[in-house]
Amino acid sequence: MANIEIYSSPICGFCYRAKSLLDQKGAAFKEIDVLMDSGRKKEMMNRAGGRHTVPQIFINDMHVGGCDELYALDRAGNLDKMLAEESLS
């Protein structure tokens, strides 16, 4: 399975939606809470090209974007393929 990381906040509705879609797909993911740890938020912004909103989603270290981008990948039929790819790390 793919290595999935989601930078999120417990008070974010878009984070909930993104995690819900991944749960429906049976995909395990690592959730990184940026609300309480400013260092993790800086890490997220560095990895996401300056984006500062949550969620920011990475699949096999590739930046997917946020919730809207994740759902767009699913609608285009590309998300299942990405989730099935093995992580190289």
C-alpha positions in Angstrom: 0.0 0.0 0.0 0.9 3.6 -0.4 2.4 5.7 2.3 -0.1 8.5 3.1 0.4 11.5 5.3 -2.2 14.1 6.1 -1.4 17.3 7.8 -4.6 18.2 9.6 -6.4 19.9 12.4 -9.1 18.4 14.7 -11.4 21.4 14.0 -11.2 21.2 10.2 -14.2 19.9 8.2 -12.2 19.5 5.0 -9.8 17.3 6.9 -12.7 15.1 8.1 -13.9 14.8 4.5 -10.5 13.8 3.2 -9.9 11.3 5.9 -13.4 9.9 5.3 -12.7 9.3 1.6 -9.5 7.5 2.5 -11.3 5.4 5.1 -13.9 4.4 2.5 -11.0 3.3 0.2 -9.6 1.2 3.1 -6.4 3.3 3.0 -4.3 3.6 6.1 -2.8 7.1 6.7 -0.6 8.9 9.2 -2.3 12.0 10.5 -0.1 14.9 11.6 -1.9 17.5 13.8 -0.6 21.0 13.1 -2.9 22.8 15.5 -0.9 22.2 18.6 2.6 22.0 17.0 3.8 25.1 15.1 6.9 23.1 14.0 4.8 20.6 12.2 2.9 23.4 10.5 6.2 24.9 9.3 7.2 21.4 8.1 3.9 21.1 6.2 4.3 24.5 4.6 7.9 23.6 3.4 6.7 20.3 1.9 3.6 21.8 0.4 5.3 24.7 -1.4 4.1 27.4 1.0 0.5 26.3 1.4 -0.7 27.0 4.9 -4.2 25.5 5.0 -5.2 22.0 6.0 -5.5 19.4 5.0 -2.3 18.9 3.0 -2.0 15.4 1.7 1.0 13.4 0.5 0.9 10.0 -1.1 4.3 8.3 -1.4 5.9 11.7 -0.6 4.1 13.3 -3.6 2.1 16.4 -2.7 -1.5 15.8 -3.7 -2.9 19.0 -2.3 -6.0 19.4 -0.2 -9.4 17.9 0.1 -10.7 19.2 -3.2 -7.7 17.8 -5.1 -8.1 14.4 -3.4 -11.7 14.2 -4.5 -10.8 15.4 -8.0 -8.2 12.5 -8.2 -11.0 10.1 -7.2 -13.4 11.5 -9.8 -10.8 11.2 -12.5 -10.1 7.6 -11.5 -6.6 8.2 -10.5 -6.8 7.9 -6.7 -7.2 4.1 -6.5 -4.1 3.7 -8.7 -2.1 6.0 -6.4 -3.3 4.2 -3.3 -2.3 0.8 -4.8 1.3 1.9 -5.5 3.9 0.7 -3.1 6.0 3.3 -1.3 9.6 3.4 -2.3 10.7 4.4 1.2 
